[in-house]
Amino acid sequence: MNGRVALVTGASRGIGRAIAARFAALGATVLRPTRQDMDLGDGPSVEAYCSALSCPVDILVNNAGINPLAGVAELSDEAMHDALRINLEAPLRLTRALVPGMRERGYGRIVNIASVFGVVSKARRTIYSTTKSGLLGLTRAAAVELAPFGVLVNAVAPGFVDTELTRQNNTPEQLQIICEGIPQQRMASPEEIAVVVAFLCGQANSYMTGQTIAVDGGFTCL
């Protein structure tokens, strides 16, 4: 990735931090905007950040996301709108802003960090599954449109990953049950997700686009 500039959202912790570290180790210049730099829940803030960029972005990883737990009947307007803005609208805005430059240069890599819950789901994941399914739709549509211009767009759908968010949304007892329900009997590390993202964004990938890769220890095979 020498000479490439990558923008990774949500790079302060978990999967995003592991992706940013992996990219940096491979020689990329990594932009890691904080919430103060760019508020993903605020459209004008996203657009202002992109307009102020002083260098072309070759790689975009839409990683940041939230997972408000609520059933269909419990879901508040606030939680619904927050998740839609951060999980789906922000990736679309970032893609819209950065794609013209990628297309002009004839090179670009976009990876959307979705979730296995964009493919399957469980109780109280209503808005999370909705937004992650939408992200997979964005991936496919953008891949078809941008393929002739050398821009590859893919999604990675992690299963259960050992992050702060996973531990925040599950008790230790629930985490034990979760691990027992994964064929590999454990959660993934953030670094294991980062390896796959790095492949999709690196020189080794020259033809794969529009795909969703589940990195879930076999969870969606059950």
C-alpha positions as CSV (number, residue, x, y, z in Angstrom):
1,M,0.0,0.0,0.0
2,N,3.0,2.3,-0.3
3,G,1.9,5.7,-1.6
4,R,-1.8,5.0,-1.0
5,V,-4.0,7.2,1.2
6,A,-6.7,5.4,3.1
7,L,-9.6,6.9,5.1
8,V,-10.9,4.7,7.8
9,T,-13.9,5.7,9.9
10,G,-14.3,4.5,13.5
11,A,-10.5,4.0,13.7
12,S,-10.2,4.8,17.4
13,R,-11.1,1.3,18.6
14,G,-12.0,-2.2,17.7
15,I,-12.0,-3.3,14.1
16,G,-11.4,0.2,12.8
17,R,-8.2,0.6,14.9
18,A,-7.0,-2.8,13.7
19,I,-7.6,-1.9,10.1
20,A,-5.8,1.4,10.4
21,A,-2.8,-0.3,12.1
22,R,-2.7,-2.9,9.4
23,F,-2.8,-0.4,6.6
24,A,-0.1,1.7,8.2
25,A,2.1,-1.3,8.6
26,L,1.7,-2.0,4.9
27,G,2.9,1.6,4.0
28,A,-0.4,3.5,3.6
29,T,-1.0,7.0,4.9
30,V,-4.0,6.5,7.0
31,L,-6.6,9.2,7.8
32,R,-8.4,8.5,11.0
33,P,-11.0,11.3,11.6
34,T,-12.3,11.7,15.1
35,R,-15.8,12.7,15.9
36,Q,-14.5,16.3,16.3
37,D,-13.1,16.1,12.8
38,M,-16.2,14.6,11.2
39,D,-19.5,13.9,12.9
40,L,-20.9,10.9,10.9
41,G,-24.4,11.6,12.3
42,D,-24.4,15.0,10.7
43,G,-24.4,15.2,6.9
44,P,-23.0,18.7,6.5
45,S,-20.1,17.7,8.8
46,V,-19.2,14.7,6.6
47,E,-19.4,16.8,3.4
48,A,-17.3,19.6,5.0
49,Y,-14.6,17.1,6.0
50,C,-14.4,15.7,2.5
51,S,-14.3,19.1,0.9
52,A,-11.4,20.1,3.2
53,L,-9.2,17.1,2.4
54,S,-5.8,18.2,1.1
55,C,-4.9,14.9,-0.6
56,P,-6.6,12.4,-2.8
57,V,-8.1,9.3,-1.1
58,D,-7.4,6.0,-2.7
59,I,-9.0,3.7,-0.2
60,L,-12.2,4.2,1.8
61,V,-13.2,1.9,4.6
62,N,-16.6,2.6,6.0
63,N,-16.2,1.0,9.4
64,A,-17.9,3.1,12.0
65,G,-21.3,2.0,13.2
66,I,-23.7,1.8,16.1
67,N,-25.9,-1.0,17.3
68,P,-28.9,0.2,19.4
69,L,-30.7,-2.8,20.8
70,A,-34.4,-2.6,20.4
71,G,-37.3,-4.7,19.1
72,V,-39.6,-3.5,16.4
73,A,-42.2,-2.1,18.8
74,E,-39.6,-0.6,21.1
75,L,-37.5,1.3,18.6
76,S,-37.5,5.0,19.1
77,D,-37.4,7.6,16.4
78,E,-34.1,8.9,17.8
79,A,-32.4,5.5,17.8
80,M,-33.7,4.7,14.3
81,H,-32.5,8.0,12.8
82,D,-29.1,7.8,14.5
83,A,-28.5,4.3,13.2
84,L,-29.6,5.2,9.7
85,R,-27.4,8.3,9.6
86,I,-24.3,6.7,11.0
87,N,-24.5,3.2,9.6
88,L,-25.9,3.9,6.1
89,E,-26.2,7.5,5.2
90,A,-22.6,8.4,6.2
91,P,-21.0,5.6,4.1
92,L,-23.1,6.8,1.2
93,R,-22.1,10.4,1.6
94,L,-18.4,9.5,1.9
95,T,-18.6,7.3,-1.2
96,R,-20.4,10.0,-3.1
97,A,-17.7,12.5,-2.1
98,L,-14.6,10.4,-2.8
99,V,-15.6,8.4,-5.9
100,P,-15.2,11.2,-8.4
101,G,-11.5,11.5,-7.6
102,M,-11.0,7.7,-7.7
103,R,-12.8,7.5,-11.0
104,E,-10.7,10.3,-12.5
105,R,-7.5,8.6,-11.4
106,G,-8.6,5.1,-12.5
107,Y,-8.0,3.5,-9.1
108,G,-9.9,3.1,-5.9
109,R,-10.8,0.6,-3.2
110,I,-13.9,0.8,-1.0
111,V,-14.7,-1.7,1.7
112,N,-17.9,-1.4,3.7
113,I,-17.8,-3.1,7.1
114,A,-21.2,-4.7,7.3
115,S,-22.2,-7.6,9.6
116,V,-23.5,-11.1,9.5
117,F,-26.6,-9.5,10.8
118,G,-27.1,-7.9,7.4
119,V,-27.6,-11.5,6.2
120,V,-29.2,-13.2,9.2
121,S,-30.6,-11.6,12.3
122,K,-31.8,-12.1,15.9
123,A,-34.2,-10.5,18.3
124,R,-33.6,-6.8,19.1
125,R,-31.3,-6.2,16.1
126,T,-34.1,-4.6,14.0
127,I,-32.4,-1.3,13.0
128,Y,-28.9,-2.8,13.0
129,S,-29.9,-5.5,10.5
130,T,-31.8,-3.0,8.4
131,T,-28.9,-0.6,8.0
132,K,-26.3,-3.4,7.4
133,S,-28.5,-4.9,4.8
134,G,-28.7,-1.5,3.1
135,L,-24.9,-1.3,3.2
136,L,-24.7,-4.5,1.3
137,G,-27.1,-3.1,-1.3
138,L,-24.8,0.0,-1.6
139,T,-21.8,-2.3,-2.1
140,R,-23.4,-4.1,-5.0
141,A,-24.8,-1.1,-6.7
142,A,-21.6,0.9,-6.4
143,A,-19.5,-2.0,-7.6
144,V,-21.4,-2.4,-10.8
145,E,-21.3,1.3,-11.5
146,L,-17.6,1.8,-10.7
147,A,-16.0,-1.4,-12.0
148,P,-15.2,0.2,-15.5
149,F,-13.2,2.9,-13.8
150,G,-10.8,0.7,-11.8
151,V,-12.7,1.2,-8.5
152,L,-13.5,-2.0,-6.6
153,V,-16.2,-2.1,-3.9
154,N,-16.7,-4.9,-1.5
155,A,-18.1,-5.6,1.9
156,V,-16.8,-7.6,4.9
157,A,-19.4,-9.1,7.2
158,P,-17.8,-9.9,10.5
159,G,-19.5,-12.3,12.9
160,F,-18.9,-11.9,16.6
161,V,-15.7,-10.0,17.2
162,D,-14.1,-9.4,20.5
163,T,-14.6,-5.7,20.7
164,E,-15.9,-3.1,23.3
165,L,-19.2,-3.0,21.4
166,T,-19.7,-6.7,21.6
167,R,-18.9,-6.8,25.3
168,Q,-21.1,-3.8,25.9
169,N,-24.1,-5.5,24.3
170,N,-23.7,-8.9,25.9
171,T,-23.1,-10.2,29.4
172,P,-20.3,-12.6,30.1
173,E,-22.8,-15.4,30.2
174,Q,-24.2,-14.4,26.9
175,L,-20.7,-14.3,25.4
176,Q,-20.1,-17.8,26.5
177,I,-23.3,-19.0,24.8
178,I,-22.3,-17.0,21.7
179,C,-18.9,-18.7,21.5
180,E,-20.5,-22.1,22.0
181,G,-22.7,-21.4,19.0
182,I,-19.8,-20.6,16.6
183,P,-18.2,-23.6,14.9
184,Q,-14.8,-22.3,15.8
185,Q,-15.9,-21.9,19.4
186,R,-14.6,-18.4,19.8
187,M,-15.0,-14.8,18.6
188,A,-12.7,-13.3,16.0
189,S,-10.1,-10.8,16.9
190,P,-10.2,-7.4,15.3
191,E,-6.9,-8.2,13.6
192,E,-8.4,-11.2,11.8
193,I,-11.0,-8.9,10.2
194,A,-8.3,-6.4,9.3
195,V,-6.3,-9.0,7.3
196,V,-9.3,-9.6,5.0
197,V,-9.9,-5.9,4.6
198,A,-6.2,-5.3,3.8
199,F,-6.4,-8.0,1.0
200,L,-9.5,-6.4,-0.5
201,C,-7.7,-3.0,-0.5
202,G,-4.3,-4.1,-1.5
203,Q,-2.5,-4.9,-4.8
204,A,-3.4,-8.6,-4.5
205,N,-7.0,-7.9,-5.3
206,S,-7.5,-6.7,-8.8
207,Y,-10.7,-8.4,-9.8
208,M,-13.0,-9.1,-6.9
209,T,-15.8,-6.5,-6.6
210,G,-19.4,-6.4,-5.4
211,Q,-18.8,-9.3,-3.0
212,T,-19.6,-9.8,0.7
213,I,-17.1,-11.8,2.6
214,A,-18.4,-13.2,5.9
215,V,-15.6,-13.6,8.5
216,D,-17.6,-15.4,11.1
217,G,-15.9,-18.6,12.1
218,G,-18.6,-20.5,10.3
219,F,-21.6,-18.9,12.1
220,T,-23.7,-18.3,9.0
221,C,-23.2,-21.9,7.9
222,L,-25.3,-23.3,10.7
